[in-house]
Amino acid sequence: MSAIAAVEERLAELRGGERGEARTQLLDLVVLADESREAARMARLLEDLPGNRPSRAIIALASHGKRKLDASAEVVTTRSPSGDGELRCELVNLAAGDDGAALPSVIASLLLPDLPVFLLLRLDPEPWEPLVNDCWSFATRVVVDSTGERSGLHSLPGLLAREPTRSVTDLSWTKLTGWRELVARLFDPPKAARALARLDRIELTHAGRSQAQARLLAAWVLSRTGRHPSVELTSERRRDMRSGSLIGVRLTCGKEHYEVVRLGEGVAEVRSPHLEPQQARLWVPHLPTLVAEELGIYERDAGFEAAVGQLAT
């Protein structure tokens, strides 16, 4: 029996044995990883996803050496968001050597028909180019995570330029949603909005080694203002934050300074010459929420693409 037939038979057996549970009919999720620990982490992630869930998740582990194709299947069952009943997600685990050459055709055969396919890259696309290229054809949306340094910012321009065009995003961009909202709020007053014409310096402080979020936020400011200020990045050691997490951003417009400073989990202080310092909610989601958020988005993001365009300048 082929690996595909064995997986489908096992899933049919599991479906027949679990009455009263609903399999979501939303999308297929394909995860490409090159480390077994990361593949296992993504499998556990399915149990913690709030809201949007894949109907079938295929986690594919690729390796460079010789390894026979391994395939297994299970069903992940979780309580529905309403608390009424349970939701079921089919999970297929694949592993193959030879640079994952066998994986794309097996994945394509296991996708549920007529559903969008989200391709989550938990590896660097450049050294795995043949694998990513072969999976590109069936992907609807491609998601990377540059903060994790496994698929860094360097890969984004190439992914956005790849044909055929796909909706591409970065989990680091989604992590910045709250920061972008607060920075934009700084310039709501007309005097502050006019000050942007004098923007000459951006200073960003982040935790740990990863600069991805800091660089993306600076690129977003450049894309929105058309200015070319100096950009300074500073790293701090923070035990209470993951590497790459933003700590603060300061925009200097002539003699005026505009700041957003993270005070703690979910809280920031907004500082402006035209407003009294005030605390504000800062949405900084964790990985399960990030992935669930992206699973509900299908369209291309013009703001993100404009920011990526600034990274190369």
GURO-951157 format. One line per field, with one value per residue: residue number from 0; residue in three letters; x, y, z of N, C-alpha, C in turn. Coordinates in steps of 0.2 Angstrom, whole numbers, padded with zeros to 4 digits. Layout:
% GURO-951157
pos: NUM,...
code: ALA,...
nx: X,...
ny: Y,...
nz: Z,...
cax: X,...
cay: Y,...
caz: Z,...
cx: X,...
cy: Y,...
cz: Z,...
This chain:
% GURO-951157
pos: 0,1,2,3,4,5,6,7,8,9,10,11,12,13,14,15,16,17,18,19,20,21,22,23,24,25,26,27,28,29,30,31,32,33,34,35,36,37,38,39,40,41,42,43,44,45,46,47,48,49,50,51,52,53,54,55,56,57,58,59,60,61,62,63,64,65,66,67,68,69,70,71,72,73,74,75,76,77,78,79,80,81,82,83,84,85,86,87,88,89,90,91,92,93,94,95,96,97,98,99,100,101,102,103,104,105,106,107,108,109,110,111,112,113,114,115,116,117,118,119,120,121,122,123,124,125,126,127,128,129,130,131,132,133,134,135,136,137,138,139,140,141,142,143,144,145,146,147,148,149,150,151,152,153,154,155,156,157,158,159,160,161,162,163,164,165,166,167,168,169,170,171,172,173,174,175,176,177,178,179,180,181,182,183,184,185,186,187,188,189,190,191,192,193,194,195,196,197,198,199,200,201,202,203,204,205,206,207,208,209,210,211,212,213,214,215,216,217,218,219,220,221,222,223,224,225,226,227,228,229,230,231,232,233,234,235,236,237,238,239,240,241,242,243,244,245,246,247,248,249,250,251,252,253,254,255,256,257,258,259,260,261,262,263,264,265,266,267,268,269,270,271,272,273,274,275,276,277,278,279,280,281,282,283,284,285,286,287,288,289,290,291,292,293,294,295,296,297,298,299,300,301,302,303,304,305,306,307,308,309,310,311,312
code: MET,SER,ALA,ILE,ALA,ALA,VAL,GLU,GLU,ARG,LEU,ALA,GLU,LEU,ARG,GLY,GLY,GLU,ARG,GLY,GLU,ALA,ARG,THR,GLN,LEU,LEU,ASP,LEU,VAL,VAL,LEU,ALA,ASP,GLU,SER,ARG,GLU,ALA,ALA,ARG,MET,ALA,ARG,LEU,LEU,GLU,ASP,LEU,PRO,GLY,ASN,ARG,PRO,SER,ARG,ALA,ILE,ILE,ALA,LEU,ALA,SER,HIS,GLY,LYS,ARG,LYS,LEU,ASP,ALA,SER,ALA,GLU,VAL,VAL,THR,THR,ARG,SER,PRO,SER,GLY,ASP,GLY,GLU,LEU,ARG,CYS,GLU,LEU,VAL,ASN,LEU,ALA,ALA,GLY,ASP,ASP,GLY,ALA,ALA,LEU,PRO,SER,VAL,ILE,ALA,SER,LEU,LEU,LEU,PRO,ASP,LEU,PRO,VAL,PHE,LEU,LEU,LEU,ARG,LEU,ASP,PRO,GLU,PRO,TRP,GLU,PRO,LEU,VAL,ASN,ASP,CYS,TRP,SER,PHE,ALA,THR,ARG,VAL,VAL,VAL,ASP,SER,THR,GLY,GLU,ARG,SER,GLY,LEU,HIS,SER,LEU,PRO,GLY,LEU,LEU,ALA,ARG,GLU,PRO,THR,ARG,SER,VAL,THR,ASP,LEU,SER,TRP,THR,LYS,LEU,THR,GLY,TRP,ARG,GLU,LEU,VAL,ALA,ARG,LEU,PHE,ASP,PRO,PRO,LYS,ALA,ALA,ARG,ALA,LEU,ALA,ARG,LEU,ASP,ARG,ILE,GLU,LEU,THR,HIS,ALA,GLY,ARG,SER,GLN,ALA,GLN,ALA,ARG,LEU,LEU,ALA,ALA,TRP,VAL,LEU,SER,ARG,THR,GLY,ARG,HIS,PRO,SER,VAL,GLU,LEU,THR,SER,GLU,ARG,ARG,ARG,ASP,MET,ARG,SER,GLY,SER,LEU,ILE,GLY,VAL,ARG,LEU,THR,CYS,GLY,LYS,GLU,HIS,TYR,GLU,VAL,VAL,ARG,LEU,GLY,GLU,GLY,VAL,ALA,GLU,VAL,ARG,SER,PRO,HIS,LEU,GLU,PRO,GLN,GLN,ALA,ARG,LEU,TRP,VAL,PRO,HIS,LEU,PRO,THR,LEU,VAL,ALA,GLU,GLU,LEU,GLY,ILE,TYR,GLU,ARG,ASP,ALA,GLY,PHE,GLU,ALA,ALA,VAL,GLY,GLN,LEU,ALA,THR
nx: 0004,0003,0010,0001,-0011,-0011,-0012,-0024,-0033,-0031,-0036,-0049,-0053,-0052,-0061,-0073,-0074,-0077,-0090,-0101,-0093,-0087,-0078,-0069,-0072,-0063,-0050,-0034,-0019,-0002,0014,0031,0046,0062,0068,0066,0062,0055,0045,0038,0034,0025,0015,0010,0005,-0007,-0017,-0018,-0024,-0034,-0050,-0049,-0046,-0037,-0044,-0037,-0021,-0005,0011,0027,0042,0058,0074,0092,0099,0099,0083,0069,0052,0041,0026,0011,-0004,-0017,-0030,-0034,-0043,-0053,-0061,-0074,-0075,-0086,-0089,-0099,-0099,-0087,-0072,-0063,-0048,-0039,-0023,-0008,0007,0023,0039,0054,0069,0083,0083,0069,0063,0052,0041,0033,0024,0017,0011,0002,-0006,-0013,-0020,-0036,-0049,-0054,-0052,-0044,-0026,-0014,0003,0015,0030,0043,0056,0071,0068,0078,0089,0082,0076,0071,0062,0052,0049,0042,0031,0025,0015,0003,-0001,-0011,-0009,0006,0016,0028,0040,0050,0055,0059,0071,0073,0067,0071,0071,0077,0072,0060,0058,0061,0051,0039,0041,0040,0034,0019,0011,0008,-0002,0008,0015,0022,0024,0030,0026,0012,0013,0017,0006,-0001,0009,0010,-0002,-0002,0009,0004,-0006,0001,0002,-0010,-0015,-0016,-0005,0006,0005,0009,0022,0029,0034,0047,0053,0068,0075,0074,0073,0075,0072,0075,0072,0085,0093,0086,0082,0071,0057,0060,0066,0056,0046,0052,0054,0040,0037,0045,0039,0026,0029,0037,0049,0067,0075,0088,0091,0091,0096,0094,0099,0093,0096,0084,0075,0062,0056,0054,0067,0068,0057,0049,0054,0054,0050,0056,0053,0061,0057,0064,0065,0057,0050,0043,0036,0034,0033,0036,0029,0025,0018,0007,0005,0008,0017,0012,0020,0021,0024,0012,0002,-0003,0007,0002,-0005,-0008,-0017,-0007,-0007,0001,0002,0003,0011,0001,-0011,-0006,-0005,-0018,-0024,-0018,-0023,-0036,-0035,-0034,-0031,-0019,-0008,-0006,0001,0010,0018,0023,0031,0040,0046,0054,0064,0074,0080
ny: -0006,0011,0026,0037,0031,0023,0034,0040,0029,0027,0040,0039,0029,0034,0045,0038,0033,0043,0050,0064,0074,0089,0091,0105,0115,0124,0126,0120,0117,0118,0114,0117,0111,0110,0104,0092,0095,0107,0104,0095,0105,0113,0103,0102,0115,0115,0111,0122,0133,0147,0151,0152,0136,0124,0112,0101,0098,0097,0092,0093,0087,0090,0083,0083,0072,0054,0046,0037,0039,0044,0042,0047,0048,0057,0063,0079,0085,0098,0109,0118,0136,0142,0134,0124,0108,0100,0103,0096,0092,0086,0078,0076,0069,0070,0064,0066,0062,0066,0080,0082,0079,0070,0075,0086,0080,0071,0078,0086,0076,0073,0084,0092,0094,0109,0119,0133,0134,0136,0139,0137,0142,0135,0136,0141,0149,0150,0141,0129,0130,0122,0113,0123,0129,0118,0117,0128,0130,0124,0132,0145,0155,0161,0160,0167,0168,0179,0184,0173,0169,0159,0160,0172,0191,0193,0184,0189,0199,0191,0181,0188,0193,0181,0170,0160,0174,0175,0178,0184,0184,0189,0183,0191,0204,0204,0203,0216,0224,0231,0240,0247,0254,0262,0270,0277,0283,0293,0303,0309,0322,0337,0346,0337,0328,0337,0338,0327,0329,0333,0323,0315,0305,0289,0279,0263,0250,0234,0217,0205,0196,0196,0207,0208,0213,0226,0231,0230,0238,0251,0251,0251,0264,0272,0269,0275,0288,0293,0298,0299,0295,0294,0277,0269,0255,0246,0234,0225,0215,0205,0196,0194,0195,0188,0185,0198,0205,0220,0235,0248,0263,0278,0293,0306,0322,0335,0346,0339,0325,0309,0295,0278,0267,0251,0245,0234,0217,0219,0232,0249,0265,0281,0295,0312,0328,0335,0329,0323,0311,0295,0279,0264,0251,0238,0227,0212,0198,0180,0165,0155,0163,0172,0163,0159,0171,0174,0163,0167,0176,0181,0189,0199,0210,0227,0237,0229,0224,0236,0240,0230,0233,0244,0239,0235,0246
nz: 0000,-0004,0003,0003,0001,0013,0023,0020,0022,0035,0041,0036,0044,0057,0056,0055,0067,0076,0081,0080,0080,0072,0057,0052,0038,0030,0026,0019,0028,0025,0031,0030,0036,0042,0053,0066,0078,0076,0068,0076,0086,0078,0076,0089,0090,0083,0093,0100,0093,0092,0086,0069,0060,0052,0040,0036,0041,0035,0040,0035,0035,0030,0025,0021,0020,0016,0018,0020,0014,0027,0034,0043,0052,0061,0071,0077,0091,0097,0108,0102,0098,0103,0113,0112,0108,0098,0088,0074,0067,0054,0055,0046,0046,0038,0032,0024,0015,0004,0001,0003,-0009,-0013,-0006,-0011,-0021,-0014,-0004,-0012,-0017,-0005,-0001,0003,-0008,-0017,-0008,0000,0001,0013,0015,0026,0030,0039,0038,0030,0014,0004,0004,0002,-0010,-0022,-0016,-0010,-0022,-0029,-0021,-0022,-0033,-0028,-0018,-0010,-0001,0006,0020,0031,0044,0050,0061,0069,0063,0054,0042,0035,0033,0022,0012,0008,-0003,-0014,-0013,-0015,-0028,-0035,-0048,-0052,-0045,-0028,-0013,0000,0016,0032,0048,0057,0053,0056,0070,0072,0072,0082,0086,0074,0074,0086,0083,0072,0079,0086,0077,0074,0078,0069,0070,0073,0062,0052,0056,0051,0039,0042,0047,0052,0059,0065,0079,0085,0098,0102,0108,0111,0097,0085,0072,0064,0066,0070,0059,0050,0055,0054,0040,0036,0041,0033,0020,0021,0023,0014,0017,0020,0033,0045,0052,0067,0076,0091,0102,0116,0131,0137,0148,0149,0137,0121,0108,0097,0099,0100,0110,0110,0101,0093,0085,0077,0073,0067,0080,0088,0097,0095,0103,0106,0119,0126,0141,0148,0147,0134,0136,0133,0133,0126,0119,0115,0109,0108,0115,0131,0140,0139,0143,0133,0126,0120,0107,0106,0100,0103,0096,0092,0091,0081,0070,0068,0065,0053,0045,0042,0032,0015,0005,-0004,0004,0003,0010,0018,0007,0002,0012,0012,0000,0004,0011,0003,-0001
cax: 0000,0007,0010,-0005,-0017,-0011,-0014,-0031,-0036,-0031,-0040,-0056,-0055,-0053,-0067,-0079,-0074,-0078,-0096,-0104,-0088,-0087,-0072,-0070,-0071,-0061,-0043,-0028,-0013,0004,0020,0037,0051,0069,0070,0061,0059,0050,0039,0034,0031,0019,0009,0007,0002,-0014,-0021,-0019,-0026,-0040,-0054,-0049,-0042,-0037,-0048,-0032,-0014,0001,0017,0031,0049,0063,0081,0096,0102,0095,0078,0063,0046,0037,0019,0007,-0010,-0021,-0035,-0033,-0050,-0053,-0067,-0076,-0074,-0093,-0090,-0104,-0097,-0080,-0069,-0059,-0043,-0035,-0016,-0004,0015,0027,0046,0058,0076,0085,0081,0062,0061,0046,0036,0027,0019,0013,0007,-0003,-0011,-0017,-0024,-0043,-0051,-0058,-0050,-0037,-0020,-0009,0009,0018,0037,0047,0063,0074,0066,0083,0093,0077,0072,0068,0056,0047,0046,0037,0025,0022,0009,-0004,-0002,-0015,-0006,0013,0017,0035,0041,0057,0058,0062,0077,0073,0065,0072,0068,0081,0068,0053,0057,0060,0044,0034,0042,0040,0028,0014,0010,0004,-0002,0013,0015,0026,0021,0033,0021,0006,0015,0018,-0001,-0002,0014,0008,-0008,0000,0013,0000,-0010,0005,0002,-0017,-0016,-0014,0002,0010,0005,0014,0029,0032,0038,0053,0056,0075,0078,0070,0077,0071,0075,0072,0075,0089,0097,0083,0080,0066,0052,0062,0067,0049,0042,0055,0052,0033,0037,0047,0034,0021,0030,0041,0055,0073,0078,0093,0088,0096,0093,0098,0097,0094,0095,0077,0073,0055,0054,0057,0071,0065,0051,0050,0054,0052,0052,0056,0054,0063,0055,0067,0066,0051,0051,0037,0038,0030,0038,0032,0029,0024,0014,0000,0004,0013,0015,0013,0023,0021,0024,0005,-0002,0000,0009,-0004,-0005,-0012,-0016,-0003,-0008,0007,0000,0008,0011,-0006,-0015,-0004,-0006,-0025,-0026,-0017,-0028,-0042,-0034,-0033,-0029,-0013,-0007,-0002,0005,0016,0022,0026,0036,0046,0050,0058,0069,0079,0082
cay: 0000,0017,0030,0041,0026,0022,0039,0041,0024,0029,0045,0037,0025,0039,0049,0033,0031,0048,0053,0070,0080,0092,0093,0111,0115,0130,0127,0116,0120,0114,0117,0114,0112,0106,0102,0088,0099,0112,0100,0093,0111,0115,0099,0104,0121,0115,0111,0129,0138,0150,0153,0148,0130,0120,0106,0096,0100,0092,0095,0090,0088,0088,0083,0083,0065,0048,0044,0034,0043,0042,0046,0045,0052,0057,0068,0083,0087,0103,0112,0124,0142,0143,0129,0119,0103,0100,0103,0091,0094,0080,0080,0072,0070,0067,0066,0063,0064,0068,0087,0083,0078,0066,0078,0090,0076,0067,0084,0088,0071,0073,0091,0092,0098,0115,0123,0137,0131,0140,0136,0140,0140,0135,0135,0147,0147,0150,0134,0124,0133,0117,0111,0128,0130,0113,0118,0135,0129,0123,0137,0151,0161,0159,0164,0166,0171,0182,0185,0166,0169,0153,0162,0179,0196,0192,0180,0192,0201,0185,0177,0193,0193,0175,0169,0165,0178,0173,0182,0182,0189,0188,0184,0197,0210,0203,0205,0223,0227,0235,0245,0252,0257,0267,0275,0281,0288,0299,0309,0311,0329,0340,0348,0331,0326,0341,0337,0321,0332,0335,0317,0314,0300,0284,0274,0257,0246,0227,0212,0199,0196,0197,0213,0208,0217,0233,0234,0230,0244,0256,0251,0254,0272,0275,0268,0279,0295,0295,0302,0295,0297,0289,0272,0266,0249,0245,0228,0224,0209,0205,0189,0194,0195,0184,0189,0201,0209,0228,0238,0255,0267,0285,0296,0313,0327,0342,0346,0336,0318,0305,0289,0272,0263,0246,0245,0227,0213,0222,0239,0254,0272,0285,0301,0316,0335,0338,0325,0321,0304,0291,0272,0262,0244,0236,0220,0208,0191,0174,0161,0152,0168,0174,0159,0159,0177,0173,0158,0170,0182,0178,0194,0202,0216,0232,0240,0225,0224,0243,0240,0225,0236,0249,0235,0234,0253
caz: 0000,-0004,0009,0002,0002,0020,0026,0018,0025,0043,0042,0036,0050,0062,0055,0056,0074,0080,0079,0083,0079,0065,0053,0049,0030,0029,0022,0020,0030,0024,0035,0028,0041,0041,0060,0069,0084,0074,0065,0082,0088,0074,0077,0095,0089,0081,0098,0104,0088,0093,0080,0062,0060,0045,0039,0036,0041,0033,0042,0030,0037,0024,0027,0016,0019,0014,0022,0017,0016,0032,0034,0049,0052,0067,0072,0083,0093,0102,0110,0098,0102,0107,0119,0110,0103,0096,0081,0072,0062,0052,0055,0043,0047,0033,0033,0018,0014,-0002,0000,0002,-0016,-0013,-0002,-0015,-0025,-0009,-0001,-0017,-0017,0001,0000,0002,-0014,-0018,-0002,-0001,0004,0016,0015,0031,0029,0045,0035,0025,0008,-0001,0003,0000,-0016,-0026,-0012,-0010,-0029,-0031,-0017,-0024,-0037,-0025,-0012,-0010,0003,0009,0027,0034,0051,0049,0068,0071,0059,0050,0035,0037,0029,0015,0008,0006,-0010,-0019,-0013,-0018,-0035,-0038,-0052,-0052,-0039,-0022,-0007,0004,0022,0037,0055,0060,0051,0060,0077,0073,0071,0088,0086,0069,0076,0091,0080,0068,0083,0088,0072,0073,0078,0063,0070,0072,0055,0048,0058,0048,0034,0045,0050,0050,0063,0068,0083,0088,0102,0102,0113,0108,0091,0079,0070,0059,0068,0070,0052,0046,0057,0051,0033,0035,0042,0026,0015,0023,0024,0008,0019,0021,0039,0047,0056,0072,0079,0097,0105,0124,0134,0141,0150,0149,0130,0116,0104,0091,0102,0101,0116,0109,0094,0094,0079,0078,0067,0069,0087,0091,0097,0096,0106,0109,0124,0129,0148,0150,0143,0132,0138,0131,0134,0120,0121,0110,0111,0107,0119,0137,0140,0140,0142,0128,0125,0114,0105,0104,0100,0103,0090,0090,0089,0075,0064,0067,0062,0046,0042,0040,0027,0009,0000,-0003,0009,-0001,0015,0019,0001,0001,0017,0010,-0005,0007,0014,-0002,-0003
cx: 0004,0006,0003,-0011,-0017,-0014,-0022,-0035,-0037,-0036,-0048,-0058,-0056,-0059,-0073,-0079,-0076,-0084,-0098,-0099,-0088,-0080,-0073,-0068,-0069,-0055,-0039,-0022,-0007,0010,0026,0042,0057,0072,0065,0058,0054,0044,0035,0030,0025,0013,0006,0003,-0006,-0019,-0023,-0022,-0033,-0044,-0052,-0044,-0043,-0042,-0043,-0025,-0009,0007,0022,0039,0054,0070,0085,0099,0097,0090,0072,0057,0043,0031,0015,0001,-0014,-0026,-0034,-0040,-0049,-0060,-0068,-0076,-0081,-0094,-0095,-0101,-0089,-0078,-0064,-0054,-0039,-0027,-0012,0003,0018,0034,0049,0064,0077,0082,0073,0059,0054,0040,0031,0022,0014,0008,0001,-0008,-0016,-0021,-0032,-0045,-0055,-0057,-0044,-0032,-0015,-0003,0013,0025,0041,0054,0065,0072,0072,0087,0088,0072,0068,0061,0050,0044,0041,0031,0021,0015,0003,-0005,-0006,-0011,0001,0014,0024,0035,0049,0060,0061,0069,0078,0071,0065,0070,0071,0077,0062,0053,0057,0054,0039,0035,0041,0033,0026,0013,0005,0003,0003,0013,0020,0023,0024,0028,0015,0008,0016,0011,-0002,0003,0012,0002,-0006,0005,0009,-0004,-0006,0004,-0005,-0018,-0013,-0006,0007,0011,0010,0021,0033,0036,0045,0056,0063,0078,0073,0075,0072,0075,0071,0076,0079,0092,0092,0081,0074,0060,0054,0063,0061,0046,0045,0054,0045,0033,0039,0042,0028,0022,0034,0048,0061,0077,0084,0089,0093,0093,0097,0095,0098,0093,0089,0075,0065,0052,0057,0062,0067,0059,0053,0049,0051,0054,0051,0057,0055,0061,0058,0068,0061,0052,0044,0039,0033,0034,0033,0034,0029,0020,0008,-0001,0010,0012,0017,0015,0023,0021,0017,0000,0001,0002,0003,-0003,-0010,-0011,-0012,-0004,-0002,0005,0005,0007,0004,-0010,-0013,-0006,-0014,-0027,-0024,-0021,-0034,-0041,-0032,-0030,-0022,-0013,-0003,0003,0011,0021,0026,0032,0042,0050,0055,0064,0075,0082,0088
cy: 0006,0021,0035,0037,0025,0028,0040,0036,0025,0035,0043,0033,0029,0043,0044,0032,0037,0052,0059,0075,0082,0093,0100,0111,0122,0130,0121,0120,0116,0118,0113,0116,0108,0104,0098,0091,0104,0109,0098,0099,0113,0110,0100,0111,0121,0114,0117,0134,0140,0151,0148,0142,0127,0114,0100,0100,0095,0095,0090,0092,0085,0088,0082,0076,0060,0047,0042,0039,0040,0046,0043,0050,0052,0063,0072,0086,0092,0106,0118,0130,0144,0139,0124,0114,0104,0101,0098,0093,0088,0082,0074,0074,0067,0069,0062,0066,0066,0075,0087,0082,0075,0070,0082,0086,0073,0072,0085,0083,0071,0079,0089,0096,0104,0119,0127,0133,0136,0137,0140,0138,0141,0133,0141,0145,0146,0144,0128,0126,0128,0115,0117,0129,0125,0114,0124,0134,0128,0128,0143,0157,0158,0163,0162,0169,0173,0183,0178,0165,0162,0155,0170,0184,0195,0188,0183,0195,0196,0182,0182,0193,0187,0174,0162,0168,0175,0178,0179,0187,0186,0188,0189,0204,0210,0205,0213,0227,0233,0241,0250,0256,0263,0272,0280,0286,0294,0305,0310,0318,0332,0343,0342,0328,0330,0340,0331,0323,0333,0329,0315,0309,0295,0279,0269,0253,0239,0223,0207,0201,0198,0204,0214,0213,0224,0235,0234,0236,0250,0257,0253,0261,0275,0275,0273,0286,0298,0299,0296,0296,0292,0284,0269,0261,0248,0238,0228,0217,0209,0198,0189,0194,0191,0188,0192,0206,0216,0230,0245,0258,0274,0288,0304,0317,0334,0342,0343,0328,0315,0298,0284,0268,0257,0245,0238,0223,0217,0229,0243,0261,0276,0292,0306,0323,0338,0334,0324,0314,0300,0283,0269,0254,0242,0228,0217,0201,0186,0170,0158,0157,0171,0170,0159,0165,0176,0168,0161,0176,0178,0183,0196,0209,0221,0235,0236,0225,0230,0243,0236,0229,0241,0245,0235,0241,0255
cz: 0000,0002,0009,0004,0010,0024,0026,0022,0033,0044,0041,0042,0056,0062,0057,0064,0079,0078,0083,0083,0072,0063,0050,0041,0028,0024,0023,0023,0029,0027,0032,0034,0040,0048,0063,0075,0082,0071,0071,0085,0084,0075,0084,0094,0087,0087,0102,0099,0090,0086,0074,0063,0053,0045,0040,0036,0039,0035,0039,0033,0032,0027,0021,0014,0016,0019,0018,0019,0022,0032,0040,0049,0059,0067,0078,0085,0098,0103,0105,0102,0105,0113,0118,0105,0102,0089,0080,0066,0060,0051,0051,0044,0042,0034,0027,0018,0007,-0004,0000,-0004,-0017,-0010,-0006,-0018,-0020,-0006,-0006,-0017,-0011,0003,-0001,-0004,-0013,-0011,-0003,0003,0007,0017,0020,0031,0036,0043,0031,0018,0003,-0002,0001,-0006,-0020,-0022,-0012,-0017,-0031,-0027,-0019,-0028,-0034,-0019,-0014,-0007,0006,0015,0029,0041,0051,0056,0071,0067,0055,0043,0036,0032,0022,0010,0005,-0001,-0015,-0019,-0016,-0025,-0039,-0042,-0052,-0045,-0034,-0017,-0002,0010,0027,0044,0059,0059,0055,0067,0078,0072,0076,0088,0080,0071,0081,0088,0076,0073,0085,0083,0069,0073,0072,0064,0070,0065,0050,0049,0054,0042,0036,0048,0048,0054,0066,0072,0086,0092,0103,0107,0109,0101,0085,0078,0066,0060,0068,0063,0048,0048,0054,0043,0032,0036,0035,0021,0015,0022,0018,0010,0020,0027,0040,0052,0060,0075,0085,0100,0113,0126,0138,0142,0149,0142,0126,0111,0098,0093,0102,0108,0116,0103,0095,0087,0080,0072,0069,0076,0091,0091,0099,0098,0107,0113,0127,0137,0151,0145,0141,0134,0136,0133,0128,0122,0115,0112,0111,0111,0126,0137,0142,0139,0137,0128,0119,0113,0102,0105,0100,0097,0088,0088,0082,0069,0063,0064,0055,0042,0040,0035,0021,0004,0001,0001,0006,0004,0017,0013,0000,0006,0015,0005,-0002,0010,0010,-0004,0002
